[in-house]
Amino acid sequence: MVVGDIATGTDVLVIGAGPGGYVAAIRAGQLDLDVTLVEKDAYGGTCLNHGCIPSKALITATGVAHEAANAEEMGIHADPAVDMGGMVEWKDGVVDQLTGGVEKLCKANGVNLVEGRAEFADGNTARVAHGGEGQGSESIEFEHAVVATGSRPIEIPGFEFDGEHVLSSREALSLDSVPDSLVIVGGGYIGMELAGVFAKLGTDVTVVEMLDEALTGFSDDLAKPVIDNMEELGVEIRLGEAASEWHETGDGISVTTETEDGEETGHDCEKVLVAVGRQPVTDTLNLEAIGLEPDDGGFLATDDRARTDVGNVFAVGDVAGEPMLAHTGMAEGQVAAEVIAGEPAALDHQAIPAAVFTEPEIGTVGMTPEEAEEAGFEPAVGEMPFRASGRALTTGHTEGFVRIVADAESGFVLGGQIVGPEASELIAEIGLAIELGATLEDVAATIHTHPTLSEAVNEAAENALGHAIHTLNR
């Protein structure tokens, strides 16, 4: 202990108050453990403050404006004016409500909240430097620690974030005015979601992706409706081009991209947003002090109980590796707390859903037909196009489909893929089917409300069984 420190003790020290960390802390508190949660920035982490929630708030707001301006077919004629400052203020209000809720829930469950940056001193002690001059520090002795320090955006050489010309996704979500033009480096889900936001606000958007396809990780039939819609919005998608440098011009900047063959192209714009992925934050923890070494990517290896190679130290959320999703971190945080409390908890990764909040949305869970076949199953596959859905027709969004994948022999549901309206919500039904060990017959026999989008899941199951009513059977 450093002279002048105060010293405290706790059963469970949680470092980081993002979705993995605050869930671990609250669950540990519910299990009557003494818990201390250390956060250096803001409760809720990147998800609530700078990622999932603010981006979805702006996606919703820009979607409202776009829908209103393009509803002539429904007999609605409108020319909405967007106040970017007001939109950001509303988004910030949503964020404040949620982060304040996290703080209240932690306190209500007996979690001791400490503001500051934590690092390990030894296997049972961490030091916390409080923010600001003269704020001091403290040592916290712990029985168990949960590392939940999340991730940060990846910078690429020559494109260091400056908040003025070169933006991270965090800075892009806090702009107080709409840029006239924007180059987005990276055609993954973050880049494509934000491309849609700014295109609907009237920004001239160009997406440059060094690979030969955008939305890698999703099959062509899922990605194509999104890319088609982006192009209808006026987004230019340049594949096979890597951003190499940028420089200021008289009235903005120019981003240079280079193909594999060395062909260079200059893209004039007001700002450039770099969205090429995220990296775990494990370099601030002094992990050497506890003998824990991250892998080459900075991730901490964990077992199915969220435990690292150091027995009393757990890791949850983005620091624990792919998939770097908030709901995965929440599940891992809950398991870590229960294992520490002596509960027989373990992680089950077979039904982790993923969603992309573009237009149309993409939702996936479990196995694709190809993955099922590779795993030794004979897949039974059923599909339902949204163009045949009465409810989809009434919303004006009929692009995309629902696909359900099952084992042909047993009928057990193995996975599903959806691209279309509310895919992020609908995919939960297939995830629940996997988790419950439901069969195609179970899903097909479940009476769904009419008219709803969820009927498409029911119809896809019937299609796989060969007795769909509203579509031609495969």
N, C-alpha and C positions, 0 to 999 in steps of 0.2 A: 504493500500500500504506500502511495506517495504521501509525504508529509503534507498535511492540509486537506487531504481527501476526507470525505465522510465515507463510512462503510455500512453497507446494508446486506441482507441476505434474503434469498428467495428459493422456493422449491424449483420453480421453472422460470428461466429467463428467456424471453422471446425478443429477438432482435429484428425489428422491422414490423410496421403496422399495416402492411398491405393485406390483400385477401387471405393469403396463407397465414400471416402472422397474427392478425386480429382474431381470426377464427380459432387458431391454436390457443391463443390467450383466453378467449371467452370460454371455450370448451374445457380448458384446464381449470378455470375458475368454477365452472359448473360442477366439476368433479372434486371440488373442495381442496384443490391445490393452491398454495400461495404463489401468485403469478406476478411477475414484473415485465411490463412491455416497454421496450425502448424504441423511440422513433425520432429520427433526426430532422424530418421535414414536416410531413402532414399525415394525419391519420387517414387510412384508406389507401395509401401508397399510390403507385402509378395508375392503377386501374380506376380508382375513384376520382383522382385529382387531375391526371394528365393523359389518360388513355381511354379505357372502355366507356366510361360514363360520359365524359365531355364529348368524345367523338360521336357517340350515339345520339346525344342531345342535338348536336349540330346536324347530324344526318336526318333526324326527325324534322328539325326546323326547316332545313333547306328543302326537304321533301314536301312539306306543307306548301311552301311557296311555289315549288315546281308543279305540284299537283294542281294548285289553284290556277296557275297560268296556262295549264295545258288540259283543261277540262271542257273544252268547247263541245266535244262529242257527247258530254253529259248535259249540254245546255247551259253550261256555266261559263261566263265570260268575265275574266278578271285580269287585272294587271298589277299584281302585288309589288309593293316597294319594300325592299329589305333594308332594315336598319342594322348593320353589322354590329354596332356597339350594343344595341338593345338585345340582339340575338346572343352575343357573348355574355351580357349581363344575366340573361335568363339561364344560360348554361351554367354560369358560375353559381347561381342560386340553387340549381339542382345539386351541384357538387357540394356546396356548403351544407345543404340539408342532409346529404348522405354522410359526409365526413363527421358532421356534428353528431349524427346518429350512432356512428361507430364509437365515438368517444363516450357517449352516454351508455351504450351497451356494455362497453368494457368496464366502466365504473360500476354499473349495476350488477355485474358479475364478480365484483371484488378484485378486478385487475388493477394493480398499481401502475400508473402511467408515468414514464420518465422521458423527458425530452433531451435528446443529445445523440452523439455518435458513439456507438459501442465497439470495442475491440477486445479480443481475448488477451488476458494476462497470463493465465495458466489454465489447467484443465477444470478448474472450479471457480475461476474468478474472471470477471470482465471489468474493464474500466470504461466509464462513460464520461466523455467530455461534453459538458453542456455548452450550448451555443452562446456566442457573444462574449466580449471581453469581460473578464472578472466574474464570469458565471461559475467558474470552478469545475470540479469533476468529482466523481464518486466511484468507489469500487463496489461491485455487487458480487457476492459469493452465491453460487448456484449449485443445485444438485443436478439439474438437467438444463440444457440450452436448446433452443430451437432457432436455427438460422433462417430468416425469411427476409433477406435484404433485397430481393427482387432483381431487376435488370435495368439497364440504361440503353438508349439508342446507340447504334454503332455508327461511328464516323468513318468516312473513307478519306484516303490521303488527298489533301488539297481542298477538302470540303469541310473544314472544321466549323462547327456551329457558331455563328456570331449573332444570331437573333435578328439580324438586319437583312442581309442578303441570303445567307445560308441557314435554313431552318431545320430543326428537328420536328417530329410530329407534335411534341409538347408545345413548341412555339407556334406552330401552324394553327393549333387549336385556340390560341389566345390572341390572334390578330384583331386589331380594332378597326381595320378597313379591309375591303376586298381587293386583293391584287389584280391588276389588269391581266397579267399573264404569269404563269407558274410552270416551271419544269419540275416534275417529280422523278427523282432517281429511285427506281425500285418498283417493279410491277407485282409485288406481293399483295397480301390482303390489306395491309395498312396503306400502301400507296394507292391501291385501287379504291378503297373506301374514301380516302381524302380527295382523290381525283373526282369522284362523284359529287362530293360536297361542294368543291370550288367550281366545278363545271356548272352546277345548278345555280350558283351565285353569279354566274356570268363571266368567270375567269377563263381566259384562253389557256387550257391545260394541255401539256405534253408529258406523257409518261415515257421514260427511257429505261429499258430493261436489258441487261447484258446477256441474259439467256435468250433462247429462241422462242420462249413462250411466257406469257404472264400467268399469274395465279398458279405457279408450279405447285404440285402436290394435289391438285384437283384434276380429275379427268377432263378431257376435251369437251364432253357433252355437258359438264357442269360449268366449265369456264366460258364456253362460247356465248350463251345468252347474256352473260355479264359484259363480255367484251363488245358484243353487238350493241348493247345498250349504251355503253360508254361512247362508242363511235357515233351513235345517234345523238348523244349529248354534245358532240363536237370534240371529244377528247382524242388527241392524236397519240397512238401507241406505237412507239418505235422499239422494235425487238432487235436483239443482237448488237446493241450499242452500249458501250460502257462509258460512263462520265469520266473524263480525264482531267479537266481543269475548268476554271471559270475566271472571268475578269470583268471589271466594271467597264461599262460603255458610257456614252454621254447621257443616256436617259434610262439606264438600268444595268443589267449584266448580260453576259453571254456565256452559255454553258457549252463546252466542247465535248462531243462524244466521239468515240472511236470504235469502228468495227474490228472484228478479228483480222480482217484483211488490211487494216491500217487506214481505212477511209474515214476521214474526219468530217464532222458536221457541226456547225455552230447553231445554237438555239438561243435567240434573244428572248429575254423575259425580265420580269420585275424581281422575282425571287426564285430560289431553288429550294425545294424540300427534299431532304435525303431520308429515305425510308427503306433501308436495306436490311433491317432486322435489329435485334436487340442482343445484348450480351449480359451475362449474370454479374451482379455486383458482389464479388467475393474478395476483391483486392484491398478492402478497407478493414478487414476483420482481424488481421494479424493471426492468421490460421496456423502459422508456424509454432505459435506458443502452445497449441494443443496437439501438434503433430498431425494436422489434417492438411492434405494437399489436393487442390482441385485438379481436374483433368486439363488437357491442353486448351479446351474451350472455356475454362474457368468454372465449370459446373462441379458440384459435389455429388459423388456417387452415393446412392441410398438403396436400402433394401425395401421389401414390400411393407415394411413398418415405418418408413421414413427415417430410419436410423442410418447415420453415416458410419465410417470406419472407426470413429471414436464413440464408444458405447453410450455415453451420456449426452451426446450431441446429435441433434436431428436437423434435417434440412427439408424445407418445404417451398413450394412455389417455383418461380423461375430459376432460382439457384440450383434446384434439384434436377434440371434438365427438361428436355422435351416431353410432352407438349407444353410450351410456355403459355398456359391459359389460366385465367383467374379462377375458373371453377375447379381446375385440377389442383391449384394451390389450396383452395378451400378444403377440398377433400383430404389432401395430404396433411393440412394443419389439424383437421379433426382427428385423423388417425394418429398423428404424433402425440397429441394431448392424451388420447385414450390409452395409447401404449405406455406413456409415462405414468399414467394412473393405474397401470396394471390390468387394463381391459384387453380382451382378445381381439384387437382390431388389426386389420391389414388392408392394403390397397388392392382394389380390383380395377384394372385398367381396360377391361374388355369393352366397356360401354362409355367411353369418354367422348362426348359430342364436340364438334367444332362448327363454328358459324362464321360466315363472312357477311357483313352488313352492307353489301352493295345493293344495286337494283338491277336485276332481282337478287334476293339473298341466296346464299348457299348454306346448306346444313348437312353435315355428315355424322355418322356414328357407326361403329363396328366395321364389318368387312364389306368391301366391294365384291362384285361377282368374281373378279379376277383373284382377289385375295382369298376368297372362300375356296376357289378351285385349287390355288396353290397350297392351301392348308389341308387339302385332301377331301373336301366336301364336293358333292355334286350339287351345285347351287340351283335353287329354284328362284326365278326372278320374276317380279311383277312390276308393271309400271302404270301410272295414271297421269296423262298430260293435263295440265291445268286448263287447257283450252276446252276440255270436256267437263270442267267443273262449273256448275251453275253459280256458285258463290264467287269464284274467280272472275267470271264474266261480269258480275255486278260490281266488282271493284275496279274493273278496267285493267286488270293485270293478269294476263292469261299465258305469259311466257313460262316455259319450264315444265317440270314434271316431278312426281314422287316415284322413287324406286325402292322396293323392299327386297331384301336378299335373305333366303332361308336355306336350310339343309333339306334337299328334296326327300331324303329318306325319312327323317324324323319330323320335318316341318318346323323345327325350331328356328326362330328368327335370328339371323346372324348380323344383319346390318341394314343400313339404309342410306340413300343419298337423295337430297331434295335440292332443286334449284327452282325458285319461284317466290311468290308472295308469302311472307311469314314463315319462310323455311327455318329460320332460327328458332321459332316456337314449335313448329310441327315436328321437328326432328326429335323432340323430347318423347313423343309417343312411341317412336321406334326404339329409342334408348330404354324406355320403361319395359317394352316387350322383351328386349334382350336381357335386362336385369332380372325380370320375373321368369325367364325361361318360357315365354309364351310361344305358341306356334302360329303359323299362318291362319289356321282355323280359328284360333282365339281372336286374332285381330279382325278377321273377316266376320266373325259372329258378334263382335262388339257393335251394338247399334250406335251410330254416330248421329249427332244433331244435323238436321237438314234445314237450310243450306249452309254448310260451313266448308272451309278449306280442308278441315281434318277428314272429311269424307274421302279425300283423295288417298289417304293412307289406307283406309278401309278398302277402297276400290282396287288399290295396287295389290293388296293381299289377295283379294278375290281373283284378280288377274293372274297372279302366280298360281292359283289353284285351278285356273281354267274355267271359272264361271263368273267372270265379271259381267255386270249388267249394262253399264253405261259406256263401256269401251269394248273394242274388239279384242278378244283374247289372243295372247301371244301364240 
